[in-house]
Amino acid sequence: MATGHTLRLLDPRLEHGETLEHQVAVGQESAVLALRAAWNQGDVRTVGQLLGYPACCVQAYAENRTPAAIPFSPRTALLNPLWRPLGLHAAPHHVCAPDCQESLGFSERLLQLGRELGFGPEFDWLQQLLSWPSDWSCLHGIAEVRTPILKFTYWTAYTAQRAEVRITGSDYPQEGAHGLRFPYQRPEHLKVSESRGHQLGLLHPIDSSGIDVSVSSLVRHGPR
């Protein structure tokens, strides 16, 4: 840990083993203590300010602390919210709009910091993952997210009608599944000469010497 920095538990219940969630803060002693006080008082504006979140997003969340039942489709992959239930995101806060430029800049700086700290491959993977096509749907309080490599479900706000959000993405993993429905790529239909069976046949050709059967005779006489 850097000199002059400290680590504190934000939720005092952790000290007594009353919860399994571990919320911690690392930083200068005065800032960490101020964050802990604001956190326990429910002062979301101060928490957001101390964490450096965009003011527009902090204001939007303070006015409505219940996240939207239906996530938005972002204008850029860095603001993709569909992986958030798994803890995978470039914007750790609730973004106020699909094209929030302040949040986009925050995410870019966060990724750059991670790479400077030696986590280049990990943040490259995160950026690739956020750029994959993904499909979100919900009905009766259950949300399902389908991606090229996995699908998962989680509890969400109740809706009487099915809702769906699609993010087309700009990349597709080599290991991604194939299918006929979004977000999967359609399977490729190989030509006969490109099929695995044809390629194996070329490696093990049949010796046709001594076989004298013409195509014309088969056509004329036909099978018996």
N, C-alpha and C positions, 0 to 999 in steps of 0.2 A: 504494500500500500504506500502511496506517495507520502512524503514527509508533510506533516501538518494536517493530514486527513484522518478522519475517524469514521467508524461504522457504528450505526445505531439501529436498533429495532424500532420500527414505526408504531407497531401495535403492542401495547404493554401486555396484552393477554398472552403473548408468546412466552413471556417470562414465567408464566404459571401453567403453561402447557394446555391452554384452553382452545387453541386453534392449530391447524396444521399448515396454514398459510404463512409464509415467511416473507414479510415486507421489510426491506432494509434500505437504508440510505447511506451513501458514502460521499464525503466531502469535507469542507471546512467545518470545524466544530460549531461555529455560530449558525451557519446555514443549515446544518443537519438538525440542530436543536429547534430552529424555527420551523423547519419542515415537519418535524415530529409533532410539534405543538399544533400546527395548522391541520395536519392529517387527523389527529385525534379530536379536533374540534369540528371537523367536517368543512373546513374553509377551503373549498376547491379552487377558488380564485388565487389564494396565496400559494397553494400547492402547485398549481399550474405555472405561476410566475417563477417560483423557486426552481422548478424543473426546466424552465426555459421554453415551455410550450408556446405556440403562437397565441397572441392575445385574442384573436377572433375565435379560435377553437375553445379557449378557456371560457370565454363569454358564452358561447353557444352551449357548452356543457353545463355551466352554472345555471343557465336559464331552464334547462331540461336535462336532468341528471339521468333520465332513463334513455339508454341508447335506442335508436330507431329499430323497430321490429324487422324492417326490411333494409339491408345494407345497400349503399349506393354502388353504382358501377363507376369506378374512377376513370379519370382521363389519362392517368399514367400508372404504370405497374407499381411504382414505389408506394402508391396510396391504396393498393389492393387490400381490402379488409377481410377477405374470405378466409384467410389462414389464421386470423387472430385467435380463434378458440384454441389453437395448438401453440400459441405463443410465438408465432412466426409473423413478423411485420417489420416494416421499415419506419413506420410512424407509430410510436408507442402510445400516442394519445388518440382521443376520439376526434377525427377530422370533421370540420364543420361543413365542408362542401367537396364535391367530387374533383373540383379544379382549384383547391386552395393552394395558392402559390407559396404561402408562408409554410405550410406543412410540407410541401415538396422540397423547399430549401432546407428545412429542418431534417428531413429524411436523407437528403444528399450529404449534409454535413455529418450526420450520424454514421452513415456508411463509410465516409472518408476517414473518420476518426477510428472506426473499427479496423480499417486496413492499415492505418498508421500504427496501431497498437499490435500489429502482427497477425491479425485475423483475416487476411486477404481472401484466402480460399473460402472460408466460411461465409463471408459477406458476398462473395461472388455467387455462391450457391443460393443464398437467400434472394439475391436479385434475379437469378434465373428462375427460381421457383415462383416468385411473384409475377413473372411474365408469362407463365403457362396459362392456357385457357382453363377456365373453371366455371362450374355451375352451382348455384345456390338455390335451394327451394325450401319452403316450409309449409306445414299444414298441421293444424291442431296442436301447436306448441312444440313441434319437433322439426328441427332444421337438418337438412342433409347437404353436404358439400361433396361434389364429385370433381376429381382432378384426374389428369392422365395417369397418375401412379397410385392413387388411393382415394377412398371415399370415407367420410366420417359423419356422425350425427351428434347433435347436442340439443339441450333444451333451449327454447326461445319463447318469445311472446306468442300468445294464442292467436291464431287467425282461422276464421271459418272457411275461407277460400284459399286455395293453393296460390302461393306467390313464388315468383322465380326471378333470379338475377343471373345474367350471363356476362362473363368477361372473356372476350374473344382471345386476348393474349397476343403475343408476338413471337413466341418460341414454343417448341414442343420437344420434350425429352426423348432421347433415343430409346429409353426403357419404357416409354409410355405405352399404355394399352391401346388396342385398336377396337373400333366399334362403329355402329351405324348412327349412334346418337351423340349429340354434343355432350361433353367437350372432347370426345375421342376422335382420332383420325380414322378415316375409312381404310380398311385393309387394302393393300395393293394386290391386284390380280396379275400374277406373273405370267409371261408368255411360256409356252411349253418348253422352249429352249432355255428359259431361265429358271425353270423349276428344279427342285432338288433331285427329283427322280431322274430327270433327263441328264443332269450333271453326273449323277452316279452311274448312269448307263454308259456315258462316255468313258468312264474310268474302267468299266468292265464290259467291253464290247463282246458280242456273241460271234463266234466263228461261223460264217455262213458258207464255207467251202463244202461242196458236196450236196448243197441244197439247190434244186432246180425247179423252183415254183415261180411261174410268171404271174404278174398281176392280171394280165389279160385272161389267162386260163381261169383264175378265180372269179373274175367278173362274168365270163361266159358260162361256166358250169355252175358256179355258186356252191355254197356249202352243201354237203350231203347229210 
